[in-house]
Amino acid sequence: MAKKIRSSEITPESVFRQRRVILQAAGLGLGAAGTGIMMPEQLHAAAPEFKDLAQWPGSTDETRTTFEQATTYNNFYELGTDKGDPKKNADKLATTPWTVEVGGECEKGGNYALEDILKPHTFEERIYRLRCVEAWSMVIPWVGFPLADLLKRFEPNSKAKYVQFETIYDPDKLPGQKYPILQWPYAEGLRIDEAMHPLTLMAVGLYGKELPAQNGAPLRLVVPWKYGFKSIKSIVAINFVEEEPATSWNKSAPREYGFYSNVNPQVSHPRWSQAKERRLDSDSSGFSALFSEKRETEMFNGYADEVASLYEGMDLKKSF
């Protein structure tokens, strides 16, 4: 008798189609062996010493959030403000064709097609925590490559002190952008040394699959020591700038969302404490996960050993 496959184990059709598009755009057909881009299965074969994913920089061996939780409980206001809206409206986000405009203080600005962004890079899989200001967190195996490897290709000059990112703006198709919830398009930024840090990831997938639309396809940032809203989704523009760039949530509520947005349990959100969090993982499921036992929030989301030196001498209660 054939084994019954649970629905949670089936790759959604939209994810499968997106995987084919990206691989084909990069000239890979359906197999990436022997090329510059490697999906997780090829990565493990080529680098057996890294089969234990916890060995990747910053990876954790904590219990993972399930694929279903990570792809159905999302913040992506372009697709709606309720946690279930991004999944429900995922088909509204068209990810092909896709280009990224690069500009500002760099030598090699221009418009880059998605395949040009991806082609030179080798994918890695890193298990990072993602912390949200609503006092919940996830542990997700991200697929991507170091952001620094991408930014260096554009040859930023000495005036490039910050990197600004923008997400797609298409109010005719994206339901959330029809409303003035934020100033669209969504914008985020990092200091350039933060952007170049080895932990900062340009993610193209999760759980060994290409990114679903609700998780920010086809390109999203993952900055594991910062709150999740810093990890901007569906990136269409990268600019190198000299002055600290304006960011969407900081413009909307400057008392609540600072530019740095580092996870710091000593700095409370004006409307709630950040000292504790609830973890959504495979030991919690469904609605009950929202009432799971809280745990202490770690400084820099548990990445203090790797990133604290970036903020040496700063008052992190003022530069929050």
N, C-alpha and C positions, 0 to 999 in steps of 0.2 A: 504493500500500500504506500503510495507516495506521501512524503512528508508534507503536512500542511504549512504553507508559508504565511506568517503573520503579515498584515498590511504594513506594519512599521518596518519590516525588513525589505520591502520592495522600493527600489529607487523610483521616485516620481518621474513621470514621462517628461515633464518640463526640465528636470535636472539632467536626464539622459540626453535629451536633445541639445541642451546647452553644452554638455561635455563634447558631443560630436562637433558642434560648431567651432568651439575654441580649438580643438585638436586639428580640425581640418583647416582652420584659418592659419594655424601655425605650420601647415604643411606636413602634418603628422599622420594623416589618415586616421586609423583606429589603433595604431601601435606606435609608442613613442621610443622604443628601444633604438639606441644608436644615434639619437639626436640630442640637441642641446636642452630640450625640455623633457623632464621625466615626471610622470605621475607616480604616486606613492608605491605602486607595485614594482615599477622599474627602479625606483629609488632604493628600495630595500634589497633588490637583487644586486644593484651596483655598489651599494655601501653596506654590506652585511653587518659591519660593526655598529651600525645605527639601527638595527632591527628593533632594539628596545628604544621606543620613541622618547622615553624619559631622558635619553642621552643628548637629545638635541638641545641647543642653548635655551635655557629658561623653561624647558618642559617640566611638567609635574606628573607624579604618579598617582595623584589623587583620583578618587572615583569620578568618572566622566558623567557629564550630563548626557542624556539620551539624544539620539538624532531627532526624534520626534519633538522633544522639549525644545531643542535648540532651533528648530525650524518652524515652530508654531507659536512660540511665546517671544515676540520680537518688538523692539522699538524701531520703527522706520516710518516717520510721520508722513513722508511723501505718499505712503500707501495706506495711511489711516492712523488714528491715535490710539485705538484699542489694541491690546497685545495680539489679538487674533487677526486684526485687519491686514497686516502685511502678507500673511499666508493667503488670506481670502482674495486679496487684490493683486497677487503676484503676477498674474498674466497681463497686467496693465503695463509692466515695465519691460519694454523691448530692449534686448541687449545686443542685437545685431542689426546693422553694423554698429561699431563702437569706436570712438576716437577720444584721445586725451590731448588737450591743448596745454602745452608747456611754455611758460614765458617768464618774464622778469629778469632778474640778475643771473643770467646763465648764458653760455656760449652756444648751446645747441637747442634753442627753443624751436617750437613748431607744432604742427598737428601730427600725432602719432596714432596709427591704427592699432587696435588691440593686439593684432598679431605681431606688430613691431615692438610693443611693450613686452610681450611674453617671450618672444622667440629666443633671446640670448640667455634666458634664465633657467636654472635648475630648481625644480620645486622641492621644498622640504616640508615635512610634517612636524608641527610643534604643538604640544598640548599646553595651552595657555588658559589661565583663569580670565574671565571677563566679569568685571564688577560694575553694577549699575547703581545709580543714585537712589533708586527706590529700595535699596537695602536688600537686594538679591544678587546672586552671582551664579555663574556657570563655569564648567571646565570643558573646553572644546578642543578637539584635535584639528587645528587649522592647517591648510595646505597653502603654501605661498613661497615667497623669497624675501630676503632682507630688503627693506625699503632703500637702504644705503646703496645697494648694488644698482638700483634703478636711478636714483638721484645723481650718482656720480657720472652716469652716461650723459647727462645734460650739461656737465661741466659748470656748476655754479661758481660765480666769481667771489671776490673778497667782500662784496657788499651784501651777499646773501646771508643774512642773519636768521631768517625765519623761512618756513615753507608753508604756503597757504594751499588748501585744497577746496574744491567745490564739487558738489554733487550735481547730477542731472537736473535740468529744469524743463519740465514738460507738463504744464498745468492742464493741457487738453486731454492728457492721458492719465496722469497721476492724481488720484482723487484728493489726496491731502493738500496738494499745492493750490487747490481752488479756494482754500481758506487761509486767512492771515494768522495762522498759528505761530509761524516764525517768518522772518524776512527771507524769502526765497531768492536765489537758490541757497541751499544749506552750505555753510562755509565753516571750515575748521582750520587750525594751524598748530604748528609745532616750532619750537626753537630748533635751529638746524642741527645742533648736537643731539637733541632728542630724536629728531628724524633719522639721524645717521647711527643711532645706537643699535648694536647687534640684535637687541630684542624686538625692535620695531619691524613689523612684518607687513608686506603688501600681500594680502590674502586673495587667492583665486578659488579657494575651495574649502571644504570641511568634511571630515569623516571619509576621506578618500574620494570625494565627489566634487564636481564643480559647484561653485556657490549657487544656491537657489536665489531667486530674485529677492525674496523676503529677507535674506541675509546680506544683501548688498552687491549682487552680481553686476558686472563681472569682476570688478576690482574694488576692494575695500581695505581700509587701514585697520591694523590691529596693534594697539599700543597697550600692552598688558598691565602696566603699572598705573594706568589712568582710568577714569570712569569711562564706561562704554560709549558715551556720546562723543568722545574724542575720536573714536574709530569710525570715521566718516565712510559712508557707503556709496556705491555706484559713482565712482570718481570720474569726472570728465575734464578737470582742470587742475594743474599743478603750477604754482607760481612761487618763484624765489624773490623774497622781498627784504628790504633793509629794516623796516619798522614792524613792530608787533602787529600782526593782522587782526582785524575784527573777526570774531567768531559768532555763529548764530545764537547759541544759547547765552553767551555773555552779553550780546546786544539785547536779547529779549529780557533777561533777568540778571543783571550784573551782580547783585547781592547774593545770588544763589549759585552762579556758575562762573568761576574764574577762568582766566586763560589757561592756567597750568592744569587744573583739574586732576591733580595727583590724588590717588586714594590715600586719605589721611583721616584716621578715625578720631583725631583730636579736633578736627574742624567739622562742626555740625552743619548740615543743611539748615537754613532758617526755619524750615517746617518739620524737620525730623532729625534724629540722631543718625550718624554714620558709624557709630561705634560697634554695631553688630550687623550681621547679614544672614540671610537664608540662602542655602546652597541648593540649587536645582540639579539633582544628579540621579543616577540610576536607582538609588535607594529611596527616592521620592518620586511620586508620579501624580499626574492629574492635578485637580484642585487642591488635594491634600498637601502638595508641595509648598503651597503658599503659607501653610501653617506648620511647616517642619521646624525643628528646633534651631534657634539662632546660634551662630558662632561668632567669636570675636573677629572683628575686621583687622587685617594685618596692614601695617604701614606699607605704602607703595604696592598694595595688593599682594604682599609676600615677596616682592622683588627688590627689597631694600639693598641687599648685598650687591646687586648688579647696578642699581641706578641712583642710589643716594648721593654719590659723588657729583652727579650732575647739578645738585642743588646746594652744594656746600656754601655756607655763609648766607643763605637766603632765609628770610623769615617765612616759613611755609604756612603760617596762619594769615599773613597778609598777602603773600603770593600764592593764593589757593587755586 
